[in-house]
Amino acid sequence: METLIVSGFFAICVCYEWLTGAFRKGALSNTDYKMAAICGVGISLVQRPLVMALVFAVCGFLLAPYQGALSALQDQHFWLCLLGFVLLEEYFHGLGHWFAHSRTPKRAWLRPIHKIFRTAHRPHHLIGNNDDKAQMFVGQTFVEGWTYWFVMPNIWFSFIALYLGLTEVFVVGMILKGVWALHVHTGWNYDLYFLNHPNALVRKFAYGLAHIFVFPTTHHHHHSRGPNSAKNLHNFLAIYDWLIYGTLKIEKEAPKRLGWRQNDKEKDSALYRFTRTFD
């Protein structure tokens, strides 16, 4: 059900982008389309099932007596469990994402781990052809290097929660997170209407709400070429960027240029983008 709902919303976003001209010539490169296809198939049929199998194997070795232990808690306090799951999943996502964008660690043992995070996440920021024509594309939501899904702590956390019996919480939480992540990567900027509204109360309310939840324009700035690409690390809850990392940047206009500068291999080969983690 989770996959069906999220996939259905993805199709709606693609239709919206097609109708609004997001696929016009120059907005995305052929490599972008190929990368989205490779990653979409990879995460659905290969990486996610493998990660789940790996997590369940580890849990079976370390946590076997606790399999399904939280199912009764879920039945009694579903909404509190869902709230806790979403808060923790989003926190762990931001933690891994922050590490991928952080500077090279001083401790030698952390450097190879950091390189995996950094290079695996880099494809997420490659859009267009090094010019100012690139546009946000909903398919960029799941574009990452192949190892990204194996190392991100939120993925491990969500499957551990599933192993411990939070089945319904997992499904609803993944639908909520998946739909919201798709919507902030889609090329619309409805939040700008409210952030620039002529009524001061509407502007202030929208600005305050953007400190709690992530909206499209805020996340688009994370995909910009410039200092904001290290800001706005979360897909759903901006409160972590605001209160923990100090990386919240709320702008009142869309970014002028999207996508990091690419080398020739990155421009021409989706397979290179997908597999270069250990390059």
SVG drawing of the C-alpha trace seen along z (x, -y; Angstrom):
<svg xmlns="http://www.w3.org/2000/svg" viewBox="-5 -44 49 58">
<polyline fill="none" stroke="black" stroke-width="0.4" points="0.0,0.0 2.8,-2.4 4.5,-1.9 1.2,-2.2 0.2,-5.5 3.7,-7.1 4.0,-6.0 0.5,-7.4 1.5,-10.8 4.7,-10.6 2.7,-10.2 0.6,-13.2 3.7,-15.3 5.1,-14.2 1.9,-15.2 2.0,-18.5 5.6,-19.2 4.8,-18.1 1.8,-20.4 3.8,-23.4 6.7,-22.9 9.3,-21.5 10.4,-19.0 11.1,-21.6 14.4,-21.4 17.4,-22.3 15.6,-22.0 16.9,-18.4 19.6,-16.5 19.4,-13.0 21.6,-11.9 19.2,-13.3 16.4,-11.2 18.6,-8.0 19.7,-8.6 16.1,-8.9 15.2,-5.7 18.2,-3.8 17.7,-5.0 13.9,-4.5 14.3,-0.8 17.3,-0.3 15.7,-1.6 12.4,0.3 13.7,3.6 17.3,3.9 18.6,1.6 15.6,1.2 14.8,5.0 18.5,5.7 18.8,3.1 15.6,4.5 17.0,8.1 20.4,6.9 18.7,5.0 16.4,7.9 19.4,10.3 21.3,8.0 18.2,7.7 17.7,11.4 21.2,11.9 21.1,9.0 17.5,8.5 15.7,11.8 13.9,11.9 12.4,8.5 10.9,9.2 7.4,7.7 7.9,6.4 6.4,3.0 3.2,4.2 1.1,3.9 2.4,0.4 1.4,-0.5 -2.1,0.9 -2.6,-1.1 -0.9,-4.4 -0.8,-4.5 -0.6,-8.3 2.1,-8.8 4.1,-6.0 3.6,-7.6 4.7,-10.9 7.8,-9.4 8.6,-7.4 8.4,-10.4 10.4,-12.7 13.2,-10.1 13.2,-9.1 13.5,-12.7 16.2,-13.4 18.3,-10.4 17.8,-11.5 19.1,-14.9 22.0,-13.5 23.2,-11.4 22.5,-14.3 24.4,-16.7 27.4,-14.3 27.3,-14.1 27.6,-17.9 30.0,-18.4 33.7,-19.1 36.3,-16.3 36.6,-15.0 39.9,-15.5 39.8,-11.9 41.4,-9.6 39.0,-6.7 36.0,-8.8 37.3,-10.0 36.6,-6.9 33.1,-6.8 32.6,-10.5 33.7,-9.9 31.1,-7.3 28.3,-9.6 29.7,-12.6 30.2,-10.9 27.0,-8.8 24.9,-11.9 26.6,-14.1 24.3,-12.8 21.3,-14.2 22.6,-17.7 23.4,-17.2 20.7,-18.6 20.8,-20.0 23.9,-21.0 26.0,-23.4 23.8,-26.4 21.0,-28.4 18.2,-26.4 18.0,-23.5 14.7,-23.0 13.7,-21.0 12.3,-17.6 10.3,-15.3 12.4,-12.3 15.4,-13.9 13.8,-12.9 15.3,-9.4 18.4,-10.1 21.5,-9.1 24.6,-7.0 24.1,-3.3 25.5,-3.1 23.5,-5.9 20.5,-3.8 22.8,-1.3 24.5,-3.8 21.7,-6.3 20.8,-5.9 17.1,-6.8 16.7,-3.8 18.2,-1.5 16.0,-3.1 12.8,-2.6 13.4,1.1 14.5,1.7 11.1,0.2 9.4,2.5 11.2,5.5 10.2,4.5 6.5,4.6 5.6,1.0 4.1,2.3 1.2,-0.2 3.3,-3.0 6.0,-2.2 3.5,-2.1 1.8,-5.4 5.1,-7.1 6.7,-6.1 3.7,-7.3 3.8,-10.7 7.5,-11.1 7.5,-9.8 4.7,-12.1 6.2,-15.2 9.6,-14.5 8.2,-14.2 6.3,-17.4 9.3,-19.5 11.3,-18.3 8.5,-19.0 9.1,-22.2 6.3,-24.3 6.8,-27.3 3.4,-27.8 5.0,-28.8 6.3,-32.0 2.7,-33.2 2.3,-33.2 5.8,-34.4 5.2,-37.4 1.6,-37.9 0.4,-41.6 -1.2,-40.8 1.5,-41.0 -0.2,-38.4 -0.2,-35.9 3.5,-36.6 4.4,-36.2 2.4,-33.0 4.0,-31.5 7.4,-32.5 6.8,-31.0 5.4,-27.8 8.5,-27.5 10.5,-27.1 8.6,-23.9 7.9,-22.3 9.9,-22.2 8.2,-23.7 9.3,-23.5 11.2,-26.8 13.1,-26.2 14.3,-22.8 14.9,-24.1 17.5,-26.4 19.3,-23.3 19.6,-22.2 21.0,-25.6 24.5,-26.4 25.8,-28.6 26.0,-28.9 22.4,-27.7 23.2,-24.3 24.6,-23.5 21.4,-24.7 17.9,-23.2 19.1,-19.7 15.7,-18.2 12.8,-17.1 10.0,-17.4 10.7,-19.1 12.6,-22.4 12.7,-22.6 15.9,-20.5 17.6,-22.8 16.5,-25.7 17.3,-24.5 20.0,-21.8 22.1,-22.5 21.6,-26.2 21.1,-25.5 17.6,-26.9 17.5,-29.5 14.1,-30.8 14.2,-32.8 11.4,-34.8 12.3,-34.1 13.3,-31.0 17.0,-30.1 18.5,-31.7 20.6,-28.6 20.0,-25.0 22.4,-22.0 26.1,-21.7 28.7,-22.1 29.5,-18.7 32.6,-17.3 32.5,-15.6 31.9,-12.1 29.1,-13.2 27.4,-15.1 27.7,-12.2 27.2,-9.0 24.3,-8.2 26.1,-4.9 29.2,-6.8 27.0,-9.0 25.4,-6.0 28.5,-3.9 31.3,-6.3 31.1,-6.1 34.5,-4.5 36.1,-6.3"/>
</svg>
